[in-house]
Amino acid sequence: MSAETSQISLKEMLANPSKAFSHPSQVVSAEQLSHGDKVKVLKQWELDARLLQVASEEGMSGGEASMLADVKQAQDELGVEPPPDDKRGAPTKTGI
């Protein structure tokens, strides 16, 4: 996490994880966050990435690359167990 993001609150991190961190792996190594907070931030980032994929599929993307695979890898590094029905894909576009 960079110096400018050290002043960002957890609420702001949850609202827009990619503003606070340039890559999901930075969430894993963020010392000021508890394990539970890291899980919450990555869960929000996962949702954002899935919504970006939906927008891209529907031709509404702004050219931003999806970070879904990187978010899932960061979740794995934290030991976050995927839901039993998660096959690293989703039955619906958003995975919800």
PyMOL commands that place a pseudoatom at each C-alpha (Angstrom):
pseudoatom trace, name=CA, resn=MET, resi=1, chain=A, elem=C, hetatm=0, pos=[0.000, 0.000, 0.000]
pseudoatom trace, name=CA, resn=SER, resi=2, chain=A, elem=C, hetatm=0, pos=[1.404, 3.400, -0.888]
pseudoatom trace, name=CA, resn=ALA, resi=3, chain=A, elem=C, hetatm=0, pos=[1.883, 6.376, 1.423]
pseudoatom trace, name=CA, resn=GLU, resi=4, chain=A, elem=C, hetatm=0, pos=[-1.197, 8.158, 0.082]
pseudoatom trace, name=CA, resn=THR, resi=5, chain=A, elem=C, hetatm=0, pos=[-3.386, 5.129, 0.765]
pseudoatom trace, name=CA, resn=SER, resi=6, chain=A, elem=C, hetatm=0, pos=[-2.209, 4.810, 4.362]
pseudoatom trace, name=CA, resn=GLN, resi=7, chain=A, elem=C, hetatm=0, pos=[-4.603, 7.640, 5.226]
pseudoatom trace, name=CA, resn=ILE, resi=8, chain=A, elem=C, hetatm=0, pos=[-7.607, 5.991, 3.562]
pseudoatom trace, name=CA, resn=SER, resi=9, chain=A, elem=C, hetatm=0, pos=[-10.174, 4.594, 5.984]
pseudoatom trace, name=CA, resn=LEU, resi=10, chain=A, elem=C, hetatm=0, pos=[-11.502, 1.059, 5.916]
pseudoatom trace, name=CA, resn=LYS, resi=11, chain=A, elem=C, hetatm=0, pos=[-14.860, 2.433, 4.789]
pseudoatom trace, name=CA, resn=GLU, resi=12, chain=A, elem=C, hetatm=0, pos=[-13.193, 4.024, 1.749]
pseudoatom trace, name=CA, resn=MET, resi=13, chain=A, elem=C, hetatm=0, pos=[-11.222, 0.827, 1.047]
pseudoatom trace, name=CA, resn=LEU, resi=14, chain=A, elem=C, hetatm=0, pos=[-14.451, -1.163, 1.059]
pseudoatom trace, name=CA, resn=ALA, resi=15, chain=A, elem=C, hetatm=0, pos=[-16.168, 1.352, -1.204]
pseudoatom trace, name=CA, resn=ASN, resi=16, chain=A, elem=C, hetatm=0, pos=[-13.412, 1.258, -3.821]
pseudoatom trace, name=CA, resn=PRO, resi=17, chain=A, elem=C, hetatm=0, pos=[-10.577, -1.221, -3.190]
pseudoatom trace, name=CA, resn=SER, resi=18, chain=A, elem=C, hetatm=0, pos=[-8.783, -0.417, -6.453]
pseudoatom trace, name=CA, resn=LYS, resi=19, chain=A, elem=C, hetatm=0, pos=[-8.449, 3.199, -5.351]
pseudoatom trace, name=CA, resn=ALA, resi=20, chain=A, elem=C, hetatm=0, pos=[-6.658, 2.194, -2.156]
pseudoatom trace, name=CA, resn=PHE, resi=21, chain=A, elem=C, hetatm=0, pos=[-4.581, -0.649, -3.624]
pseudoatom trace, name=CA, resn=SER, resi=22, chain=A, elem=C, hetatm=0, pos=[-3.058, -1.049, -7.071]
pseudoatom trace, name=CA, resn=HIS, resi=23, chain=A, elem=C, hetatm=0, pos=[-3.186, -4.868, -6.891]
pseudoatom trace, name=CA, resn=PRO, resi=24, chain=A, elem=C, hetatm=0, pos=[-5.061, -7.418, -4.732]
pseudoatom trace, name=CA, resn=SER, resi=25, chain=A, elem=C, hetatm=0, pos=[-1.762, -8.835, -3.420]
pseudoatom trace, name=CA, resn=GLN, resi=26, chain=A, elem=C, hetatm=0, pos=[-1.220, -5.529, -1.614]
pseudoatom trace, name=CA, resn=VAL, resi=27, chain=A, elem=C, hetatm=0, pos=[-4.318, -6.223, 0.463]
pseudoatom trace, name=CA, resn=VAL, resi=28, chain=A, elem=C, hetatm=0, pos=[-2.765, -9.500, 1.621]
pseudoatom trace, name=CA, resn=SER, resi=29, chain=A, elem=C, hetatm=0, pos=[0.407, -7.735, 2.774]
pseudoatom trace, name=CA, resn=ALA, resi=30, chain=A, elem=C, hetatm=0, pos=[-1.309, -4.682, 4.325]
pseudoatom trace, name=CA, resn=GLU, resi=31, chain=A, elem=C, hetatm=0, pos=[-0.147, -4.747, 7.936]
pseudoatom trace, name=CA, resn=GLN, resi=32, chain=A, elem=C, hetatm=0, pos=[-2.684, -2.206, 9.201]
pseudoatom trace, name=CA, resn=LEU, resi=33, chain=A, elem=C, hetatm=0, pos=[-5.654, -4.410, 8.249]
pseudoatom trace, name=CA, resn=SER, resi=34, chain=A, elem=C, hetatm=0, pos=[-6.899, -7.346, 10.276]
pseudoatom trace, name=CA, resn=HIS, resi=35, chain=A, elem=C, hetatm=0, pos=[-7.465, -10.674, 8.544]
pseudoatom trace, name=CA, resn=GLY, resi=36, chain=A, elem=C, hetatm=0, pos=[-11.215, -10.076, 8.602]
pseudoatom trace, name=CA, resn=ASP, resi=37, chain=A, elem=C, hetatm=0, pos=[-10.855, -6.621, 7.060]
pseudoatom trace, name=CA, resn=LYS, resi=38, chain=A, elem=C, hetatm=0, pos=[-8.627, -8.040, 4.311]
pseudoatom trace, name=CA, resn=VAL, resi=39, chain=A, elem=C, hetatm=0, pos=[-11.304, -10.638, 3.551]
pseudoatom trace, name=CA, resn=LYS, resi=40, chain=A, elem=C, hetatm=0, pos=[-13.964, -7.906, 3.354]
pseudoatom trace, name=CA, resn=VAL, resi=41, chain=A, elem=C, hetatm=0, pos=[-11.868, -5.712, 1.042]
pseudoatom trace, name=CA, resn=LEU, resi=42, chain=A, elem=C, hetatm=0, pos=[-11.107, -8.640, -1.271]
pseudoatom trace, name=CA, resn=LYS, resi=43, chain=A, elem=C, hetatm=0, pos=[-14.764, -9.717, -1.308]
pseudoatom trace, name=CA, resn=GLN, resi=44, chain=A, elem=C, hetatm=0, pos=[-15.753, -6.226, -2.450]
pseudoatom trace, name=CA, resn=TRP, resi=45, chain=A, elem=C, hetatm=0, pos=[-12.974, -6.260, -5.044]
pseudoatom trace, name=CA, resn=GLU, resi=46, chain=A, elem=C, hetatm=0, pos=[-14.268, -9.624, -6.285]
pseudoatom trace, name=CA, resn=LEU, resi=47, chain=A, elem=C, hetatm=0, pos=[-17.763, -8.192, -6.707]
pseudoatom trace, name=CA, resn=ASP, resi=48, chain=A, elem=C, hetatm=0, pos=[-16.372, -5.152, -8.528]
pseudoatom trace, name=CA, resn=ALA, resi=49, chain=A, elem=C, hetatm=0, pos=[-14.343, -7.415, -10.842]
pseudoatom trace, name=CA, resn=ARG, resi=50, chain=A, elem=C, hetatm=0, pos=[-17.370, -9.588, -11.611]
pseudoatom trace, name=CA, resn=LEU, resi=51, chain=A, elem=C, hetatm=0, pos=[-19.496, -6.530, -12.383]
pseudoatom trace, name=CA, resn=LEU, resi=52, chain=A, elem=C, hetatm=0, pos=[-16.740, -5.223, -14.655]
pseudoatom trace, name=CA, resn=GLN, resi=53, chain=A, elem=C, hetatm=0, pos=[-16.777, -8.528, -16.538]
pseudoatom trace, name=CA, resn=VAL, resi=54, chain=A, elem=C, hetatm=0, pos=[-20.542, -8.266, -16.993]
pseudoatom trace, name=CA, resn=ALA, resi=55, chain=A, elem=C, hetatm=0, pos=[-20.193, -4.720, -18.303]
pseudoatom trace, name=CA, resn=SER, resi=56, chain=A, elem=C, hetatm=0, pos=[-17.448, -5.833, -20.676]
pseudoatom trace, name=CA, resn=GLU, resi=57, chain=A, elem=C, hetatm=0, pos=[-19.580, -8.711, -21.989]
pseudoatom trace, name=CA, resn=GLU, resi=58, chain=A, elem=C, hetatm=0, pos=[-22.370, -6.237, -22.656]
pseudoatom trace, name=CA, resn=GLY, resi=59, chain=A, elem=C, hetatm=0, pos=[-20.066, -3.820, -24.482]
pseudoatom trace, name=CA, resn=MET, resi=60, chain=A, elem=C, hetatm=0, pos=[-20.042, -1.221, -21.703]
pseudoatom trace, name=CA, resn=SER, resi=61, chain=A, elem=C, hetatm=0, pos=[-16.433, -1.570, -20.582]
pseudoatom trace, name=CA, resn=GLY, resi=62, chain=A, elem=C, hetatm=0, pos=[-14.143, 1.403, -20.310]
pseudoatom trace, name=CA, resn=GLY, resi=63, chain=A, elem=C, hetatm=0, pos=[-11.143, -0.729, -21.224]
pseudoatom trace, name=CA, resn=GLU, resi=64, chain=A, elem=C, hetatm=0, pos=[-10.197, -1.543, -17.625]
pseudoatom trace, name=CA, resn=ALA, resi=65, chain=A, elem=C, hetatm=0, pos=[-8.844, -5.062, -17.188]
pseudoatom trace, name=CA, resn=SER, resi=66, chain=A, elem=C, hetatm=0, pos=[-10.642, -7.407, -14.805]
pseudoatom trace, name=CA, resn=MET, resi=67, chain=A, elem=C, hetatm=0, pos=[-8.670, -8.398, -11.715]
pseudoatom trace, name=CA, resn=LEU, resi=68, chain=A, elem=C, hetatm=0, pos=[-10.890, -11.366, -10.837]
pseudoatom trace, name=CA, resn=ALA, resi=69, chain=A, elem=C, hetatm=0, pos=[-8.156, -13.995, -11.165]
pseudoatom trace, name=CA, resn=ASP, resi=70, chain=A, elem=C, hetatm=0, pos=[-5.775, -11.885, -9.083]
pseudoatom trace, name=CA, resn=VAL, resi=71, chain=A, elem=C, hetatm=0, pos=[-8.436, -11.295, -6.425]
pseudoatom trace, name=CA, resn=LYS, resi=72, chain=A, elem=C, hetatm=0, pos=[-9.164, -15.037, -6.215]
pseudoatom trace, name=CA, resn=GLN, resi=73, chain=A, elem=C, hetatm=0, pos=[-5.429, -15.729, -5.880]
pseudoatom trace, name=CA, resn=ALA, resi=74, chain=A, elem=C, hetatm=0, pos=[-5.160, -13.170, -3.053]
pseudoatom trace, name=CA, resn=GLN, resi=75, chain=A, elem=C, hetatm=0, pos=[-8.141, -14.799, -1.325]
pseudoatom trace, name=CA, resn=ASP, resi=76, chain=A, elem=C, hetatm=0, pos=[-6.398, -18.163, -1.629]
pseudoatom trace, name=CA, resn=GLU, resi=77, chain=A, elem=C, hetatm=0, pos=[-3.243, -16.684, -0.068]
pseudoatom trace, name=CA, resn=LEU, resi=78, chain=A, elem=C, hetatm=0, pos=[-5.315, -15.524, 2.914]
pseudoatom trace, name=CA, resn=GLY, resi=79, chain=A, elem=C, hetatm=0, pos=[-6.797, -18.993, 3.259]
pseudoatom trace, name=CA, resn=VAL, resi=80, chain=A, elem=C, hetatm=0, pos=[-10.304, -17.859, 2.375]
pseudoatom trace, name=CA, resn=GLU, resi=81, chain=A, elem=C, hetatm=0, pos=[-12.336, -20.915, 1.551]
pseudoatom trace, name=CA, resn=PRO, resi=82, chain=A, elem=C, hetatm=0, pos=[-14.553, -20.481, -1.498]
pseudoatom trace, name=CA, resn=PRO, resi=83, chain=A, elem=C, hetatm=0, pos=[-18.226, -21.232, -1.012]
pseudoatom trace, name=CA, resn=PRO, resi=84, chain=A, elem=C, hetatm=0, pos=[-19.053, -24.916, -1.619]
pseudoatom trace, name=CA, resn=ASP, resi=85, chain=A, elem=C, hetatm=0, pos=[-20.774, -24.084, -4.914]
pseudoatom trace, name=CA, resn=ASP, resi=86, chain=A, elem=C, hetatm=0, pos=[-17.880, -21.909, -6.196]
pseudoatom trace, name=CA, resn=LYS, resi=87, chain=A, elem=C, hetatm=0, pos=[-16.098, -23.627, -9.037]
pseudoatom trace, name=CA, resn=ARG, resi=88, chain=A, elem=C, hetatm=0, pos=[-13.933, -20.522, -9.646]
pseudoatom trace, name=CA, resn=GLY, resi=89, chain=A, elem=C, hetatm=0, pos=[-16.610, -19.518, -12.059]
pseudoatom trace, name=CA, resn=ALA, resi=90, chain=A, elem=C, hetatm=0, pos=[-20.169, -18.545, -11.519]
pseudoatom trace, name=CA, resn=PRO, resi=91, chain=A, elem=C, hetatm=0, pos=[-23.608, -19.841, -12.415]
pseudoatom trace, name=CA, resn=THR, resi=92, chain=A, elem=C, hetatm=0, pos=[-24.619, -16.224, -12.954]
pseudoatom trace, name=CA, resn=LYS, resi=93, chain=A, elem=C, hetatm=0, pos=[-22.618, -13.398, -14.433]
pseudoatom trace, name=CA, resn=THR, resi=94, chain=A, elem=C, hetatm=0, pos=[-21.958, -11.774, -11.075]
pseudoatom trace, name=CA, resn=GLY, resi=95, chain=A, elem=C, hetatm=0, pos=[-21.447, -14.993, -9.154]
pseudoatom trace, name=CA, resn=ILE, resi=96, chain=A, elem=C, hetatm=0, pos=[-24.157, -14.071, -6.721]
for i in range(1, 96): cmd.bond("trace and resi %d" % i, "trace and resi %d" % (i + 1))
show_as sticks, trace
zoom trace
